[in-house]
């Protein structure tokens, strides 16, 4: 969404998820804190609200002094922003960015735990054509952070809209628009790689769904049970649109030679209300997506863009959804997705005595019809090495087990009950149980 029109948020969610391990890492949910609305609570009240909800990360759309002062000493990490209208000045000279860092960062950091600076927001769709200034501005901001010896603790990035993609379907064919690749995409990704930063991406499945209701099911968009969509190029079965969209971004970065740059989902959500032509915008759907909704006020744009927030200005929840892992324990299960927190005591590895043929058949099933997350064992991904059948099979089998067997008995029994009849004996031969291990992510 464009910065100028982003009052969508009083508080709306963002996710810290490295894209290479998006299905294996639980990620960290943060809050986008926007202040273009009426009768909002004071920054100290908002900070108390965030702390009461167990939120440990917040993203701002500026460097407002009252907000940063309120966040100081709170223990909440914060991402601040240099807005689009300042990109030209920031790109022109480090004297501007020196002054900006001196005035907007140094007085608050590290007491206010500033961990990143978003340089611009969705710059490629900015009607004022600020794209040429983006990478020079990012470099100058980083140079100024280095000058004042804080670049090691503060990352520099810039949120992209999915409209930067030329192709997003199928996910494996994801690519950036050709006119952006050499002037800005490759230089930006190179900068992020050199500085150890990450690419920020705003991911809104709602927009893809509402524009393609004839081909995208609502259940697929909301993480609900559905038959999924198989990528014809690599056979991966996607169970929700969110995962398919971020995989398209990963494919696009890989296509230009930067598959080792991590990605943070800097905005996501679902509107609780929309215009007549905006299918799917409802409170029920927003809650099902665990999306974000905002107080309806003077923000310009479609109705849906004014309704992504989690709280009203009176600090009441728009809909009652938990915002922490602890809160999820007793909450009703409104959605199902592959991006869930894994908190188990057992995991699975392949039995190499089963033989390569059986292992390969089971691996194909797990990554295809079985719906296991096999993203991280694709070439160039984090768990591709060691590149052996046994290692890849172990990863896929464990993903299948974690996805299908929460709180059930022995692994063998679980597999026999859930796999297709033709694979029953094969499943028994291919799984071992290892007890008393707690694993969030494994590369065997």
Rosetta blueprint (number, residue, H / E / L):
1 X L
2 X L
3 X L
4 X L
5 X L
6 X L
7 X L
8 X L
9 X L
10 X L
11 X E
12 X E
13 X E
14 X E
15 X E
16 X E
17 X L
18 X L
19 X H
20 X H
21 X H
22 X L
23 X L
24 X L
25 X L
26 X L
27 X L
28 X E
29 X E
30 X E
31 X E
32 X E
33 X E
34 X L
35 X L
36 X L
37 X L
38 X L
39 X L
40 X L
41 X L
42 X L
43 X H
44 X H
45 X H
46 X H
47 X H
48 X H
49 X H
50 X H
51 X H
52 X H
53 X L
54 X L
55 X L
56 X L
57 X E
58 X E
59 X E
60 X E
61 X L
62 X L
63 X L
64 X L
65 X H
66 X H
67 X H
68 X H
69 X H
70 X H
71 X H
72 X L
73 X L
74 X L
75 X L
76 X L
77 X E
78 X E
79 X E
80 X E
81 X E
82 X E
83 X L
84 X H
85 X H
86 X H
87 X H
88 X H
89 X H
90 X H
91 X H
92 X H
93 X L
94 X H
95 X H
96 X H
97 X H
98 X H
99 X H
100 X H
101 X H
102 X H
103 X H
104 X H
105 X L
106 X L
107 X L
108 X L
109 X L
110 X L
111 X L
112 X L
113 X E
114 X E
115 X E
116 X E
117 X E
118 X E
119 X E
120 X E
121 X E
122 X L
123 X H
124 X H
125 X H
126 X L
127 X L
128 X L
129 X L
130 X L
131 X H
132 X H
133 X H
134 X H
135 X H
136 X H
137 X H
138 X H
139 X H
140 X H
141 X H
142 X H
143 X H
144 X H
145 X H
146 X H
147 X H
148 X L
149 X L
150 X L
151 X L
152 X L
153 X L
154 X L
155 X E
156 X E
157 X E
158 X E
159 X E
160 X E
161 X E
162 X H
163 X H
164 X H
165 X E
166 X E
167 X E
168 X L
169 X L
170 X L
171 X H
172 X H
173 X H
174 X L
175 X E
176 X E
177 X L
178 X H
179 X H
180 X H
181 X H
182 X H
183 X H
184 X H
185 X H
186 X H
187 X H
188 X H
189 X H
190 X H
191 X H
192 X H
193 X H
194 X H
195 X H
196 X L
197 X L
198 X L
199 X E
200 X E
201 X E
202 X E
203 X L
204 X L
205 X H
206 X H
207 X H
208 X H
209 X H
210 X H
211 X H
212 X L
213 X L
214 X L
215 X L
216 X L
217 X L
218 X H
219 X H
220 X H
221 X H
222 X L
223 X L
224 X L
225 X L
226 X L
227 X L
228 X L
229 X E
230 X E
231 X L
232 X L
233 X L
234 X L
235 X L
236 X L
237 X E
238 X E
239 X L
240 X L
241 X H
242 X H
243 X H
244 X H
245 X H
246 X H
247 X H
248 X H
249 X H
250 X H
251 X H
252 X H
253 X H
254 X H
255 X H
256 X L
257 X L
258 X L
259 X L
260 X L
261 X L
262 X L
263 X E
264 X E
265 X E
266 X E
267 X E
268 X L
269 X L
270 X L
271 X L
272 X L
273 X E
274 X L
275 X L
276 X L
277 X L
278 X L
279 X L
280 X L
281 X L
282 X E
283 X H
284 X H
285 X H
286 X H
287 X H
288 X H
289 X L
290 X L
291 X L
292 X L
293 X L
294 X L
295 X L
296 X L
297 X L
298 X L
299 X L
300 X L
301 X L
302 X L
303 X H
304 X H
305 X H
306 X H
307 X L
308 X L
309 X L
310 X L
311 X E
312 X L
313 X L
314 X L
315 X L
316 X L
317 X E
318 X L
319 X L
320 X L
321 X L
322 X L
323 X L
324 X L
325 X H
326 X H
327 X H
328 X H
329 X L
330 X L
331 X L
332 X L
333 X L
334 X L
335 X L
336 X L
337 X L
338 X L
339 X L
340 X L
341 X L
342 X L
343 X L
344 X L
345 X L
346 X E
347 X E
348 X E
349 X E
350 X E
351 X L
352 X H
353 X H
354 X H
355 X L
356 X H
357 X H
358 X H
359 X H
360 X H
361 X H
362 X H
363 X H
364 X H
365 X H
366 X H
367 X H
368 X L
369 X L
370 X L
371 X L
372 X L
373 X L
374 X L
375 X H
376 X H
377 X H
378 X L
379 X L
380 X L
381 X L
382 X L
383 X L
384 X L
385 X L
386 X L
387 X L
388 X L
389 X H
390 X H
391 X H
392 X H
393 X H
394 X H
395 X H
396 X H
397 X H
398 X H
399 X H
400 X H
401 X H
402 X H
403 X H
404 X H
405 X L
406 X L
407 X L
408 X L
409 X L
410 X L
411 X H
412 X H
413 X H
414 X H
415 X H
416 X H
417 X H
418 X H
419 X L
420 X L
421 X H
422 X H
423 X H
424 X H
425 X H
426 X H
427 X H
428 X H
429 X H
430 X H
431 X E
432 X E
433 X E
434 X E
435 X E
436 X L
437 X L
438 X L
439 X L
440 X L
441 X L
442 X L
443 X L
444 X L
